[in-house]
Amino acid sequence: MGAGIGYGVTYAVQISNLQSQIESYKSQVSALQSDVEKYKSEVSALQSQVSGLKSDIESYKSQIADLKSELARLGWTIQLMTDLQEDQTDEQSLVPGYDEGHLARDLEDSLEELGYRVGYLVVFQYGSTLQPLQWEALVKVYYSNTFAVLVDPQTDRIVTRDYDGNNDGIVDTLLNPGVNEVSSRWDTLVATGVGNDGKYLLLEFGDYDEVQLVQYVPPGQPQESTYPEVYAKLKSDLAEDKTDENEYKKDEGPDKPNYDCDDYARDLERALEAKGYRVCIKIIWWFDEKGEEKGHCIVNVHLRYQLISAAGTTVVDTSVAIEPQNKPCTEDVTNIYDGNGNGKIDASIDPSKPKGDTDYGNFKKTGTGNDGKYYIRSYNNFKDIPFPVDQGKPPPNKQP
């Protein structure tokens, strides 16, 4: 009996001790859990800090990239200003037959020879009842597709801000407008004093030879044009030329080279330039009904004529497209290759730059070019074409 009581007391003590240990362990576990939660909170705070640091790093990277881009753009601008200072175009005197439009043309050509991508701008604003439209010519020099500056060819100054007519930080232009659109915009400008950018109506063309404008004449005022005589002279010169009589030859190997559209275009270009015409080459690509890519060469002839009215005499520049293989090759074929129906043949003027190659890549993917179903490139001279024309395709795409 006494032994049984002793064991009972011992067990009770052991149980009490175990319970005490269990409570101690529970207390320790609770403390550990509290520490774990504290550490989790600290880890979360550290992760938040790391995330914030990563975000800051990415922001700094973006700022550095922006600064590098801005430095590159400033370097380009400084180089442009240096080239403008060295250029002698602005020293030309304006005389009858050589106005600021021709000055802008010559500056455009000069900058393009230095490798710049340049557009030709004609800017209009309302003047007065006696002279409703005042105009001036500028050049637009591109750094990229999203940044460009305007240059006054008479002073070589960068004048971009001067032509932000609505003060929104952007100079808006109408790119390659057709004659009908220009006439409608003129009427609006004269009636309201408002163009496409505040008080200015800015018309942008890829090249001087692409400009197609006529003189603004108030309604009811008669005018006389010398265009029929100028075009008749071109047709006469084309009729006398014998390029179209050359024999067409397919490529039959190195011993029998071909003579096809690009050869006709090259020889007609040379013949017309020898007669004093300004000529450029247009290369045209399209997809036929079978989905096969086709290419062709024609020439574009620059013409200058006069519009005479009571408002004065204006020299007008335009161009006609000639098919060198036509017999005779005397008719304007603009309507044939006017893919978007705006009355002229649109073309990439600076296809040696990446933008031209990107345009061609888009045409390959979509079948839509810079003039409706046609993708067209223009070159001031046949020798300027940077790829073998007999292969019929531009170089591979190069992304900027």
Buried (B, 14 or more C-beta within 10 A) or exposed (E): EEEEEEEEEEEEEEEEEEEEEEEEEEEEEEEEEEEEEEEEEEEEEEEEEEEEEEEEEEEEEEEEEEEEEEEEBEEBBEEBBEBBEEBEBBEBEEEEEBBBBBBBBBBBBBBBEEEBBBBBBBBBBBEEEEEBBEBBBBBBBBBBEEEBBBBBBBEBBBBBEBBBBBEEEEBBBBEBBBBEBBBEBBBBBBEEEBBBBBBBBBBBBBBBBBBBBBBBBEEEEEBEBBBEEBBEEBBEBBEEBEBBEBEEEEEEEEEEEBBBBBBBBBBBBEBBBEEEBBBBBBBBBBBEEEEEBEBBBBBBBBBBBBBBBEBEEBBBBBBBBBBBBBEEBBBBBBEBBBBBEBBBBBBBBBBBBBBBBBBBBBBBEEEBBBBBBBBBBBBBEBEEBEBEBEEBBBBEBEEE
